[in-house]
Amino acid sequence: MLIKNPKYESHRTEFKSVWKDEYLKQICGFANADGGKLYIGIEDNGDVIGLKHSKKLLEDIPNKIVSLLSRTDRHNDKNLR
């Protein structure tokens, strides 16, 4: 699938050259706002640099999100009792 990447970052578009788990907070922010897109493998200036192990990352990121959500749910369940 060919994706036309934007040239500039904005409040709804973020470029990251590599993946870091701390970006899960940005994904959460996008989910709690008007949405947004996080492009991994793109420099801040918009240059596409690609990334290694992209297929594994496509599996890992959703799994990390689910894991964090399930921990949050367990924490909230304890507070509700």
N, C-alpha and C positions, 0 to 999 in steps of 0.2 A: 504494500500500500504506500503510495507516494503522498506525503503530507507537505503542503506548502507552508514553510515556516515563516513566521512574521519576522520583520526586520528589527523590531524594537521591543523592549520590555515595557510593560504597563502594569496597572494595578491588577489586571487579570491575566497577565502573561509573564512568566518567569523563565529565564534561561539558566541552566546549570551545566557546567562542563563535566561533572562527575556526580554520581549519586552519593548522598550522605543521609543516614537515617534521620538526621535533624530536619530534613525537608518534609517529613511526615507532618510536622506542625503547619507548614504552608498548605499542604493538601487539605488538612483539617480546616484551615482558614478559608480556603476556596469553597469547601463544602458548606461552611456556615455563612457564606456571603452570597454573592451573585454568581459563583462559579469561577473557573479560571483554568489555565493550562500551564503545566510545568513541563518544559522541554529539557530533557537530559541529553548531553552531548553537544550543546551549543554554548559558545562563549558569550559573555555579556554583550559583546559588540555585534552579535548575530552570526558570527562565523560558525559553521557546522564543523565539528571536529569528530563526531561519532563517539562511540564508546564500545569497549570490549564487553563481551558476555551479555549482550542486550537481551537475548532470549531468557537467560536465567533471571535477569533483573525484572523482566515482565512477569515472571512467576513470583519472585520474591516480594515485590512491592505490595501487591494485593494481600499476600499472606501476612506481611507485617501489619498492614492496616487491620485485618481481621483479628490478629493476635492482640493488638492494642485495644480494639473495641471490646473484645471479650474480657480483657483485664479490667477495663473501665466498668463494664456491666457487673462484674463480680464485686468490684469496689462499691458501686452504687447499691447493689442488692444488700450488702452488709449495712450500709448507712440507712436503708429503709426499714430495717427490722427494729 
